[in-house]
């Protein structure tokens, strides 16, 4: 006799949603928050509404991540999925909370730097560089009052340049990258709180993902640019900012030789000219104590005011075809958002542009003065370097895109003319005295009219002298009133009378001395 199976007590349980490859990718990206987000997705039986945050195809329809996975061969290829997950995990794990993924930046910079080969520096390279710097310091002693920087002579390969300058790229890129990340997360929380369909928790998770992915993108951009620069630079000061801390000079022999190979100038002469420039920069950054912090502080002042044009961001994302890897790569390298500048940022940019031009112009003028008696091709080399610095290159363009700042001294020729005018009017000492304080630095109007700089400086000094005289008169009068104040109450009337008589005599004596001063001073001015 057959027995009928008992009916289940409750309703049929709904089968759990089958996880696909994008669930695994989301787990890798979301980390500890993955279960909560995926549970919400499972309850709804669907992936996040990517259209709500702007991720749509060219025709305006939301992206189908499952279809993209299948088209890419990930859905049916466990090995491909494992590779994708491994890459995502590595990127996000190493990003941590930093605005730039420096592990990616470092590794990519090393890879790009050695693309065309990177032989180790030979003993002959070191001897030639050391001899060039020794001659350069001797020649510079006659061209500037600033003494030699001291410190070591560094002779680097391209990889070594990356290793030694990466800390400076960190200080340059992090302020802007951090401001951009904060702005993006703030915009995400206010304009797309429904990210991943998990309410406030989902918005927080989305913000963290934005920080991590943005950190990776910034890391790739910094790494690409630093690696490309390593194949172009001659030392540690080519971009106009000090890339190493402390005194010392550096030279990259391979880059020097490659640069000289395209010129009709002996490589020894090219090496000496470039050593002069590096040593001149080193003297300036070493003995003008405020200059480093002034330049780097200007970059930070710009970064603090970063805001993002969300309209441009949405337009850029909607115009990208996510199925086209080339378009995605170009968008990331060119920047998918635009920055809105404030008046304060515009002022910071103008200060930075002027300061970079003044630094480059001073080095240009001093190097030419030091090289002219010794190097027959000084004029040609000077013009070549001027054009190279003004034009920049792909690496400098990348940094301009990354941080919104251009490190090219656009007005270096004007600055060189200004320094030459100052030296002509007052000599080397007057030229070097301008670096005594940042308030003494010439401004854009001085670059426009170098010949009028001396007159404007004299007028400013007269105005300051008038203010100082007025302040001295005010405070001198106050001190005089304090000296003539009432005597202590515990003095006897006899003491008071004596004090009054002494004060009267003293005042009369002072008046007599004052009357005599013009007559006494006259012979000194005659």
C-alpha positions as CSV (number, residue, x, y, z in Angstrom):
1,X,0.0,0.0,0.0
2,X,1.5,3.2,-1.1
3,X,1.9,6.2,1.2
4,X,1.3,9.6,-0.1
5,X,4.1,12.0,0.8
6,X,2.9,14.6,3.3
7,X,2.2,18.1,2.1
8,X,4.7,20.8,3.3
9,X,3.5,22.8,6.2
10,X,4.2,26.1,4.7
11,X,4.3,27.6,1.2
12,X,6.9,26.6,-1.3
13,X,10.2,28.2,-0.4
14,X,11.5,30.5,-3.2
15,X,14.7,29.3,-4.6
16,X,17.6,31.7,-3.8
17,X,18.8,33.8,-6.6
18,X,21.7,32.2,-8.4
19,X,24.9,34.2,-8.1
20,X,26.6,35.1,-11.3
21,X,30.1,36.5,-12.1
22,X,29.1,40.1,-11.3
23,X,28.0,39.0,-7.8
24,X,31.5,37.7,-7.3
25,X,33.1,40.9,-8.6
26,X,30.8,42.9,-6.3
27,X,31.9,40.8,-3.4
28,X,35.5,41.5,-4.2
29,X,34.8,45.2,-4.4
30,X,32.4,45.6,-1.5
31,X,34.4,43.6,1.0
32,X,32.7,43.3,4.5
33,X,29.6,45.1,3.2
34,X,29.0,42.7,0.4
35,X,26.6,40.3,2.1
36,X,24.2,43.1,3.1
37,X,24.1,44.6,-0.4
38,X,23.8,41.2,-2.2
39,X,21.1,40.2,0.2
40,X,19.1,43.2,-0.8
41,X,19.8,42.5,-4.5
42,X,18.7,38.9,-4.0
43,X,15.4,40.0,-2.4
44,X,14.7,42.1,-5.4
45,X,16.0,39.5,-7.8
46,X,18.1,42.0,-9.8
47,X,21.4,43.8,-10.0
48,X,21.6,47.5,-9.1
49,X,19.8,50.0,-11.3
50,X,22.9,51.4,-12.9
51,X,20.9,53.8,-15.0
52,X,20.0,55.7,-11.8
53,X,23.6,56.8,-11.4
54,X,24.3,57.5,-15.0
55,X,25.8,54.2,-16.2
56,X,23.9,53.8,-19.4
57,X,24.7,52.9,-23.0
58,X,24.9,55.2,-26.0
59,X,21.1,54.7,-26.6
60,X,20.2,55.7,-23.0
61,X,19.3,52.2,-21.7
62,X,20.9,51.0,-18.4
63,X,23.8,48.6,-18.7
64,X,23.2,44.9,-18.6
65,X,26.3,43.7,-16.6
66,X,25.3,40.0,-17.1
67,X,25.3,40.5,-20.8
68,X,28.6,42.3,-20.7
69,X,30.1,39.5,-18.7
70,X,28.9,36.9,-21.2
71,X,30.1,39.0,-24.1
72,X,33.5,39.3,-22.5
73,X,33.6,35.5,-22.0
74,X,33.7,35.8,-18.2
75,X,30.4,34.1,-17.5
76,X,31.6,30.7,-18.9
77,X,35.3,31.0,-18.2
78,X,36.1,30.4,-14.5
79,X,39.8,31.2,-15.2
80,X,39.0,34.6,-16.7
81,X,36.7,35.4,-13.8
82,X,39.4,34.4,-11.3
83,X,41.9,36.8,-13.1
84,X,39.4,39.6,-13.0
85,X,38.7,39.1,-9.3
86,X,42.4,38.9,-8.5
87,X,43.1,42.2,-10.2
88,X,40.1,43.9,-8.5
89,X,41.1,42.5,-5.1
90,X,44.7,43.7,-5.6
91,X,43.7,47.2,-6.6
92,X,41.2,47.7,-3.8
93,X,43.2,46.0,-1.1
94,X,46.2,48.2,-1.9
95,X,44.2,51.4,-2.2
96,X,43.2,51.5,1.5
97,X,42.1,55.0,2.4
98,X,44.7,56.9,0.4
99,X,43.6,59.2,-2.4
100,X,46.2,57.8,-4.7
101,X,47.1,54.1,-4.9
102,X,50.9,54.5,-4.6
103,X,51.6,50.8,-5.1
104,X,50.1,51.0,-8.5
105,X,51.8,54.3,-9.2
106,X,55.2,53.0,-8.2
107,X,55.0,49.7,-10.1
108,X,53.7,51.4,-13.3
109,X,56.3,54.1,-13.2
110,X,59.0,51.6,-13.0
111,X,57.6,49.6,-15.9
112,X,57.2,52.7,-18.1
113,X,60.6,54.0,-17.2
114,X,62.4,50.9,-18.4
115,X,60.3,50.4,-21.6
116,X,63.2,51.4,-23.8
117,X,65.8,49.8,-21.6
118,X,67.5,51.1,-18.5
119,X,71.2,50.1,-18.2
120,X,72.9,50.6,-14.8
121,X,75.1,53.7,-14.4
122,X,78.7,52.9,-15.1
123,X,81.8,54.2,-13.3
124,X,82.7,56.2,-16.4
125,X,79.2,57.9,-16.2
126,X,79.9,58.8,-12.5
127,X,83.3,60.2,-13.2
128,X,82.0,62.4,-16.1
129,X,79.0,63.7,-14.1
130,X,81.2,64.5,-11.1
131,X,83.7,66.4,-13.3
132,X,80.9,68.3,-15.0
133,X,79.4,69.4,-11.6
134,X,82.8,70.4,-10.3
135,X,83.4,72.7,-13.3
136,X,79.8,74.0,-13.1
137,X,80.2,75.1,-9.4
138,X,83.4,76.9,-10.2
139,X,81.8,78.8,-13.1
140,X,78.7,79.6,-11.1
141,X,80.7,81.3,-8.4
142,X,81.4,84.1,-10.8
143,X,77.8,84.4,-12.0
144,X,75.8,84.5,-8.7
145,X,76.3,85.5,-5.1
146,X,74.5,82.4,-3.9
147,X,77.0,79.8,-2.7
148,X,77.2,76.2,-3.8
149,X,74.4,74.0,-2.5
150,X,76.7,71.3,-1.2
151,X,75.4,67.8,-0.7
152,X,76.0,64.7,-2.8
153,X,76.4,64.3,-6.6
154,X,73.8,61.8,-7.6
155,X,74.1,59.9,-10.9
156,X,70.9,57.9,-11.6
157,X,69.4,55.5,-14.0
158,X,65.8,56.1,-14.9
159,X,64.6,53.6,-12.4
160,X,66.6,55.2,-9.7
161,X,65.1,58.6,-10.6
162,X,61.6,57.1,-10.1
163,X,62.5,55.7,-6.7
164,X,64.0,59.0,-5.4
165,X,61.4,61.3,-6.7
166,X,58.2,59.4,-5.9
167,X,57.8,61.0,-2.5
168,X,57.6,64.4,-4.2
169,X,54.9,63.2,-6.6
170,X,53.0,62.1,-3.5
171,X,53.1,65.5,-2.0
172,X,52.1,67.1,-5.3
173,X,49.2,64.7,-6.3
174,X,47.7,63.8,-2.9
175,X,46.2,67.3,-2.0
176,X,44.3,67.5,-5.3
177,X,43.4,63.8,-5.5
178,X,42.1,63.9,-1.9
179,X,40.0,67.0,-2.7
180,X,38.6,65.4,-5.8
181,X,37.8,62.2,-3.9
182,X,36.0,64.1,-1.2
183,X,34.0,66.1,-3.7
184,X,33.0,63.0,-5.7
185,X,31.8,61.1,-2.6
186,X,29.9,64.2,-1.3
187,X,28.2,64.5,-4.7
188,X,27.4,60.8,-4.7
189,X,25.7,60.9,-1.3
190,X,23.6,63.9,-2.1
191,X,22.7,63.1,-5.7
192,X,22.6,59.3,-5.8
193,X,21.7,58.0,-2.3
194,X,20.0,55.0,-3.9
195,X,23.3,53.5,-5.2
196,X,23.1,49.7,-5.2
197,X,19.6,49.9,-4.0
198,X,20.6,49.7,-0.3
199,X,19.6,53.0,1.0
200,X,22.0,55.0,3.1
201,X,24.2,51.9,3.6
202,X,24.4,51.5,-0.1
203,X,25.4,55.1,-0.6
204,X,28.2,54.7,2.0
205,X,29.4,51.6,0.2
206,X,29.2,53.4,-3.1
207,X,31.3,56.2,-1.6
208,X,33.9,53.8,-0.4
209,X,34.0,52.1,-3.8
210,X,34.4,55.5,-5.5
211,X,37.3,56.4,-3.3
212,X,39.0,53.1,-3.9
213,X,38.5,53.1,-7.7
214,X,39.4,56.8,-7.9
215,X,42.6,56.0,-5.9
216,X,43.5,53.3,-8.5
217,X,42.8,55.6,-11.4
218,X,45.0,58.4,-9.9
219,X,47.7,55.8,-9.2
220,X,47.7,54.7,-12.8
221,X,47.9,58.3,-14.0
222,X,50.7,59.3,-11.7
223,X,52.6,56.2,-12.5
224,X,52.3,56.7,-16.3
225,X,53.4,60.3,-16.0
226,X,56.3,59.7,-13.7
227,X,57.6,56.8,-15.8
228,X,57.4,58.9,-18.9
229,X,59.2,61.8,-17.3
230,X,62.0,59.4,-16.2
231,X,62.8,59.0,-19.9
232,X,63.0,62.7,-20.5
233,X,64.5,64.6,-17.5
234,X,68.2,65.3,-17.0
235,X,68.2,65.7,-13.2
236,X,66.0,66.5,-10.2
237,X,64.8,70.0,-11.1
238,X,63.6,69.9,-14.7
239,X,60.0,70.7,-13.9
240,X,60.9,73.7,-11.9
241,X,60.0,72.2,-8.5
242,X,62.5,70.5,-6.1
243,X,61.9,66.7,-6.5
244,X,64.3,65.7,-3.7
245,X,64.7,67.0,-0.2
246,X,67.9,68.5,1.0
247,X,70.9,69.8,-0.9
248,X,72.6,68.0,-3.7
249,X,72.5,67.6,-7.5
250,X,71.5,64.8,-9.9
251,X,72.1,63.8,-13.5
252,X,70.8,61.0,-15.7
253,X,73.6,60.1,-18.1
254,X,71.5,58.2,-20.6
255,X,69.0,61.0,-21.1
256,X,71.8,63.5,-21.5
257,X,73.4,61.3,-24.2
258,X,70.1,60.8,-26.1
259,X,69.4,64.6,-26.0
260,X,72.9,65.4,-27.3
261,X,72.6,62.9,-30.1
262,X,70.0,65.1,-31.8
263,X,72.2,68.2,-31.6
264,X,75.3,69.4,-33.5
265,X,77.0,70.0,-30.1
266,X,79.5,67.8,-28.4
267,X,78.0,65.6,-25.7
268,X,80.6,66.9,-23.2
269,X,79.5,70.5,-23.8
270,X,75.8,69.5,-23.4
271,X,76.6,67.7,-20.1
272,X,78.4,70.8,-18.8
273,X,75.5,73.1,-19.7
274,X,72.9,70.8,-18.1
275,X,75.1,70.4,-15.0
276,X,75.2,74.2,-14.8
277,X,71.4,74.4,-14.8
278,X,71.0,71.7,-12.2
279,X,73.6,73.3,-9.9
280,X,72.0,76.7,-10.3
281,X,68.6,75.3,-9.3
282,X,70.2,73.6,-6.3
283,X,71.8,76.8,-5.1
284,X,68.4,78.6,-5.3
285,X,66.4,75.9,-3.5
286,X,69.0,75.4,-0.9
287,X,69.7,79.0,0.1
288,X,66.3,80.5,-0.4
289,X,64.8,78.7,2.6
290,X,61.2,79.7,2.0
291,X,61.0,78.8,-1.7
292,X,60.2,75.1,-1.4
293,X,57.3,75.7,0.9
294,X,56.1,78.6,-1.1
295,X,55.8,76.6,-4.3
296,X,54.3,73.5,-2.7
297,X,52.0,75.5,-0.6
298,X,50.6,77.2,-3.7
299,X,49.7,73.7,-5.0
300,X,48.0,72.8,-1.7
301,X,46.1,76.2,-1.7
302,X,44.7,75.3,-5.1
303,X,43.7,71.8,-4.0
304,X,41.8,72.9,-1.0
305,X,39.2,74.7,-3.1
306,X,38.5,71.8,-5.6
307,X,34.9,71.5,-6.6
308,X,33.4,69.3,-9.4
309,X,31.0,70.3,-12.1
310,X,28.4,67.5,-11.7
311,X,26.7,68.5,-15.0
312,X,29.9,67.9,-16.9
313,X,30.4,64.6,-15.0
314,X,27.0,63.3,-15.9
315,X,27.3,64.4,-19.6
316,X,30.8,62.7,-19.8
317,X,29.6,59.4,-18.3
318,X,26.5,59.3,-20.6
319,X,28.6,59.9,-23.7
320,X,30.9,57.0,-23.0
321,X,30.3,53.6,-24.6
322,X,31.2,51.2,-21.8
323,X,31.5,48.3,-24.2
324,X,34.4,50.2,-26.0
325,X,37.6,49.7,-23.9
326,X,39.4,52.3,-26.0
327,X,36.8,54.9,-25.1
328,X,36.9,54.0,-21.4
329,X,40.6,54.3,-21.3
330,X,40.7,57.6,-23.1
331,X,38.0,59.0,-20.8
332,X,40.0,58.0,-17.7
333,X,43.2,59.4,-19.0
334,X,41.7,62.7,-20.1
335,X,39.4,63.0,-17.0
336,X,35.7,62.4,-17.0
337,X,34.9,65.5,-14.9
338,X,35.8,69.1,-15.1
339,X,36.9,71.2,-12.1
340,X,35.3,74.5,-11.3
341,X,37.9,77.1,-10.1
342,X,37.2,79.8,-7.5
343,X,38.7,83.3,-7.5
344,X,41.0,82.1,-4.7
345,X,42.2,79.2,-6.9
346,X,42.7,81.5,-9.9
347,X,44.9,83.7,-7.7
348,X,46.9,80.6,-6.5
349,X,47.4,79.6,-10.2
350,X,48.7,83.0,-11.0
351,X,51.1,83.0,-8.1
352,X,52.4,79.6,-9.1
353,X,52.8,80.5,-12.8
354,X,54.7,83.7,-11.8
355,X,56.9,81.9,-9.3
356,X,57.8,79.1,-11.7
357,X,58.6,81.7,-14.4
358,X,60.8,83.6,-11.9
359,X,62.7,80.5,-10.9
360,X,63.2,79.3,-14.4
361,X,64.1,82.8,-15.6
362,X,66.7,83.2,-12.9
363,X,68.3,79.8,-13.6
364,X,68.3,80.6,-17.3
365,X,70.0,84.0,-16.9
366,X,72.6,82.8,-14.3
367,X,73.4,79.6,-16.3
368,X,74.0,81.6,-19.5
369,X,76.2,84.1,-17.7
370,X,78.3,81.3,-16.2
371,X,78.5,79.3,-19.5
372,X,79.2,82.1,-22.0
373,X,83.0,82.4,-21.3
374,X,83.5,78.6,-21.5
375,X,81.0,76.9,-23.8
376,X,80.9,78.1,-27.5
377,X,77.3,76.8,-28.1
378,X,75.8,78.5,-25.1
379,X,73.3,80.5,-27.1
380,X,72.1,77.5,-29.1
381,X,71.8,75.3,-26.0
382,X,70.0,78.1,-24.1
383,X,67.4,78.5,-26.8
384,X,66.9,74.7,-27.1
385,X,66.2,74.3,-23.4
386,X,63.9,77.3,-23.5
387,X,61.8,75.8,-26.2
388,X,61.8,72.4,-24.6
389,X,60.6,73.8,-21.3
390,X,57.9,76.0,-22.9
391,X,56.5,73.1,-25.0
392,X,56.5,70.5,-22.3
393,X,55.6,66.9,-23.3
394,X,53.0,64.2,-22.9
395,X,54.1,63.5,-19.3
396,X,53.6,67.1,-18.3
397,X,50.2,67.2,-20.0
398,X,49.2,64.2,-18.0
399,X,50.1,66.0,-14.8
400,X,48.1,69.0,-15.9
401,X,45.1,66.8,-16.5
402,X,45.6,65.0,-13.1
403,X,46.0,68.0,-10.8
404,X,44.7,70.8,-12.9
405,X,48.0,72.6,-12.8
406,X,50.5,73.3,-15.6
407,X,54.1,73.2,-14.4
408,X,55.4,74.9,-17.6
409,X,56.9,78.4,-17.0
410,X,55.1,80.2,-19.8
411,X,56.8,83.5,-19.1
412,X,60.3,82.4,-18.4
413,X,61.7,84.6,-21.2
414,X,60.0,87.7,-19.6
415,X,61.4,86.6,-16.3
416,X,64.9,86.2,-17.7
417,X,64.7,89.8,-19.1
418,X,63.6,91.1,-15.7
419,X,66.5,89.4,-13.9
420,X,68.9,90.8,-16.4
421,X,67.4,94.3,-15.9
422,X,67.7,94.1,-12.1
423,X,71.4,93.0,-12.4
424,X,72.1,95.8,-14.9
425,X,70.5,98.4,-12.5
426,X,72.0,97.2,-9.2
427,X,74.4,94.3,-9.9
428,X,74.3,90.7,-8.9
429,X,73.8,91.5,-5.2
430,X,70.6,93.4,-6.0
431,X,69.3,90.6,-8.1
432,X,69.9,88.0,-5.4
433,X,68.5,90.3,-2.7
434,X,65.1,89.9,-4.3
435,X,65.0,86.3,-3.0
436,X,65.3,87.5,0.6
437,X,61.5,87.3,1.2
438,X,58.5,86.2,-0.8
439,X,57.0,89.7,-0.4
440,X,59.8,91.1,-2.5
441,X,59.2,88.8,-5.5
442,X,58.2,90.6,-8.7
443,X,54.6,90.2,-9.9
444,X,53.0,89.8,-13.3
445,X,53.1,93.5,-13.9
446,X,56.9,93.4,-13.5
447,X,57.1,90.6,-16.1
448,X,55.1,92.8,-18.4
449,X,57.4,95.8,-18.0
450,X,60.9,94.8,-16.7
451,X,62.3,98.3,-17.3
452,X,59.8,99.8,-14.9
453,X,60.5,97.4,-12.1
454,X,63.1,99.7,-10.4
455,X,60.6,102.7,-10.4
456,X,57.8,100.6,-8.9
457,X,60.1,99.1,-6.3
458,X,61.3,102.6,-5.3
459,X,57.7,103.9,-5.0
460,X,56.8,100.9,-2.9
461,X,59.7,101.5,-0.6
462,X,58.8,105.2,-0.2
463,X,55.2,104.2,0.7
464,X,56.5,101.7,3.3
465,X,58.9,104.3,4.7
466,X,56.0,106.8,5.1
467,X,53.9,104.2,6.9
468,X,56.9,103.3,9.2
469,X,57.4,106.9,10.0
470,X,53.8,107.4,10.9
471,X,53.8,104.4,13.1
472,X,57.0,105.5,14.8
473,X,55.5,108.9,15.5
474,X,52.4,107.4,17.0
475,X,54.2,104.9,19.2
476,X,56.9,107.5,20.1
477,X,54.2,109.9,21.2
478,X,52.6,107.2,23.3
479,X,55.9,106.3,25.0
480,X,56.5,110.0,25.7
481,X,53.1,110.3,27.4
482,X,53.8,107.2,29.5
483,X,57.1,108.6,30.6
484,X,55.4,111.9,31.6
485,X,52.8,110.1,33.7
486,X,52.0,110.8,37.4
487,X,54.6,109.9,40.0
488,X,53.9,107.2,42.6
489,X,51.5,108.3,45.3
490,X,53.8,107.2,48.1
491,X,56.3,109.9,47.2
492,X,56.5,113.0,49.4
493,X,55.5,116.4,48.1
494,X,59.2,117.4,48.2
495,X,60.0,114.4,45.9
496,X,57.2,115.4,43.5
497,X,58.5,118.9,43.2
498,X,62.0,117.7,42.6
499,X,60.8,115.2,39.9
500,X,58.8,117.9,38.2
501,X,61.8,120.2,38.1
502,X,64.0,117.4,36.7
503,X,61.4,116.6,34.1
504,X,61.2,120.3,33.1
505,X,65.0,120.5,32.8
506,X,65.1,117.2,30.8
507,X,62.4,118.4,28.4
508,X,64.2,121.7,27.8
509,X,67.4,119.8,27.1
510,X,65.6,117.5,24.6
511,X,64.1,120.5,22.9
512,X,67.5,122.1,22.6
513,X,68.9,118.9,21.1
514,X,66.1,118.6,18.6
515,X,66.7,122.2,17.5
516,X,70.4,121.5,16.9
517,X,69.9,118.2,14.9
518,X,69.1,119.8,11.5
519,X,72.1,122.0,11.7
520,X,74.4,119.2,12.8
521,X,73.1,116.8,10.1
522,X,73.5,119.3,7.3
523,X,77.2,118.9,6.7
524,X,76.7,115.1,6.2
525,X,74.3,115.7,3.3
526,X,76.1,118.6,1.7
